[in-house]
Amino acid sequence: MSGPAFSRMSVAEYLQTEESSPVKREYVDGFVYPLHAQAGASKAHARISANLTAALHAASLRMGCRLYQSDMKLRLKDSTVFFYPDMLVAGGPDLTNEEFETAPCLLIEVLSPSTAANDRLGKYQYPHGAA
């Protein structure tokens, strides 16, 4: 993750500006973090993600879950935190909100040298689950 914007932003402002942002951005307690690393995924990262999507697709459908690959935001439980996991499987009722999911039953991050520390430590500190 890059450094945050220097001024705080409300959740509503983040969601509104995310629609027109040229890069994906994660949001942590009022601060926005651009995801520059997303633009240049390695071949290995792309293959791992594609293979996981293929392996999980049918099972997710059978279980009534929704499978997303990297483009769906996750709003973490009881927080003002939004992340873009590499893969997200959501269960439970599909809420009318089209901008993010809130009930993951599986989160996957495909680690790379530039994101491993944040994916393993930074994101893990927040509670996961329904908002």
C-alpha positions as CSV (number, residue, x, y, z in Angstrom):
1,M,0.0,0.0,0.0
2,S,1.2,3.5,-0.7
3,G,0.9,6.3,1.8
4,P,-2.5,7.7,2.6
5,A,-3.9,10.9,1.3
6,F,-3.1,13.7,3.7
7,S,-6.7,14.8,4.4
8,R,-9.3,12.5,5.9
9,M,-12.3,11.5,3.7
10,S,-15.7,10.2,4.8
11,V,-17.0,6.8,3.8
12,A,-19.6,8.4,1.6
13,E,-16.9,10.6,-0.1
14,Y,-14.7,7.5,-0.6
15,L,-17.4,5.5,-2.2
16,Q,-18.5,8.3,-4.4
17,T,-15.0,9.2,-5.6
18,E,-14.0,5.5,-6.0
19,E,-16.5,5.2,-8.9
20,S,-14.4,7.7,-11.0
21,S,-11.0,6.9,-9.7
22,P,-8.5,5.8,-12.4
23,V,-6.9,3.4,-9.8
24,K,-8.4,1.1,-7.2
25,R,-8.0,2.6,-3.7
26,E,-8.5,1.0,-0.3
27,Y,-9.9,2.9,2.6
28,V,-8.8,2.7,6.3
29,D,-10.5,4.9,8.9
30,G,-10.7,8.0,6.8
31,F,-7.5,7.6,4.8
32,V,-7.3,6.4,1.1
33,Y,-4.5,4.2,-0.1
34,P,-4.0,3.8,-3.9
35,L,-3.3,0.3,-5.1
36,H,-0.6,1.0,-7.7
37,A,0.6,-2.6,-7.6
38,Q,-2.6,-3.8,-9.1
39,A,-1.7,-2.5,-12.6
40,G,1.3,-4.7,-13.1
41,A,0.4,-8.2,-11.7
42,S,3.0,-10.9,-12.6
43,K,2.2,-13.9,-14.8
44,A,2.4,-16.1,-11.7
45,H,-0.1,-13.9,-9.8
46,A,-2.5,-13.9,-12.8
47,R,-2.3,-17.7,-13.2
48,I,-2.8,-18.4,-9.5
49,S,-5.8,-16.2,-9.4
50,A,-7.3,-17.7,-12.6
51,N,-6.8,-21.2,-11.3
52,L,-8.4,-20.4,-8.0
53,T,-11.3,-18.8,-9.7
54,A,-11.8,-21.9,-11.9
55,A,-11.5,-24.3,-8.9
56,L,-14.0,-22.3,-6.7
57,H,-16.6,-21.2,-9.3
58,A,-18.8,-24.3,-9.4
59,A,-18.7,-24.9,-5.7
60,S,-19.5,-21.3,-4.9
61,L,-22.6,-21.5,-7.2
62,R,-23.7,-24.8,-5.7
63,M,-23.5,-23.3,-2.2
64,G,-25.4,-20.2,-3.1
65,C,-22.3,-18.0,-2.7
66,R,-20.9,-15.2,-4.8
67,L,-17.3,-15.4,-6.1
68,Y,-15.4,-12.2,-6.9
69,Q,-11.9,-11.8,-8.3
70,S,-10.0,-8.6,-7.2
71,D,-12.6,-6.0,-8.3
72,M,-15.1,-6.2,-5.4
73,K,-14.5,-4.2,-2.3
74,L,-15.0,-5.8,1.1
75,R,-16.3,-3.6,4.0
76,L,-15.0,-5.1,7.2
77,K,-17.2,-5.7,10.2
78,D,-17.9,-2.8,12.5
79,S,-15.4,-0.6,10.8
80,T,-14.7,2.1,8.3
81,V,-12.3,-0.2,6.4
82,F,-12.6,-1.2,2.7
83,F,-10.2,-3.6,1.0
84,Y,-9.9,-5.2,-2.4
85,P,-8.9,-8.8,-1.7
86,D,-7.6,-10.9,-4.6
87,M,-10.5,-13.2,-4.2
88,L,-13.6,-13.0,-2.1
89,V,-16.4,-15.6,-1.7
90,A,-19.5,-14.1,0.0
91,G,-22.4,-16.1,1.5
92,G,-25.7,-15.2,3.0
93,P,-28.2,-12.9,1.5
94,D,-27.1,-10.7,-1.3
95,L,-27.6,-7.1,0.0
96,T,-28.8,-4.4,-2.4
97,N,-25.5,-2.6,-2.1
98,E,-23.6,-2.9,-5.4
99,E,-20.4,-1.2,-4.2
100,F,-19.1,-3.8,-1.7
101,E,-19.7,-7.1,0.0
102,T,-19.8,-7.5,3.8
103,A,-20.1,-11.2,4.5
104,P,-17.1,-13.1,3.3
105,C,-16.8,-16.8,3.9
106,L,-13.5,-17.0,2.2
107,L,-10.8,-14.3,1.5
108,I,-7.7,-15.0,-0.6
109,E,-4.7,-12.8,-1.1
110,V,-2.1,-14.0,-3.6
111,L,1.1,-12.8,-2.1
112,S,3.9,-11.0,-4.0
113,P,7.1,-9.5,-2.6
114,S,5.6,-5.9,-2.8
115,T,2.3,-6.7,-1.0
116,A,3.1,-9.7,1.3
117,A,3.8,-7.7,4.5
118,N,0.6,-5.7,4.2
119,D,-1.5,-8.6,3.1
120,R,-0.2,-10.8,6.0
121,L,0.0,-8.2,8.8
122,G,-1.7,-4.9,7.9
123,K,-5.0,-6.3,6.7
124,Y,-5.1,-9.2,9.2
125,Q,-5.4,-6.8,12.2
126,Y,-8.9,-5.8,11.3
127,P,-12.0,-7.9,12.2
128,H,-13.4,-9.8,9.2
129,G,-17.0,-10.6,8.8
130,A,-20.4,-9.0,8.2
131,A,-20.6,-5.2,8.6
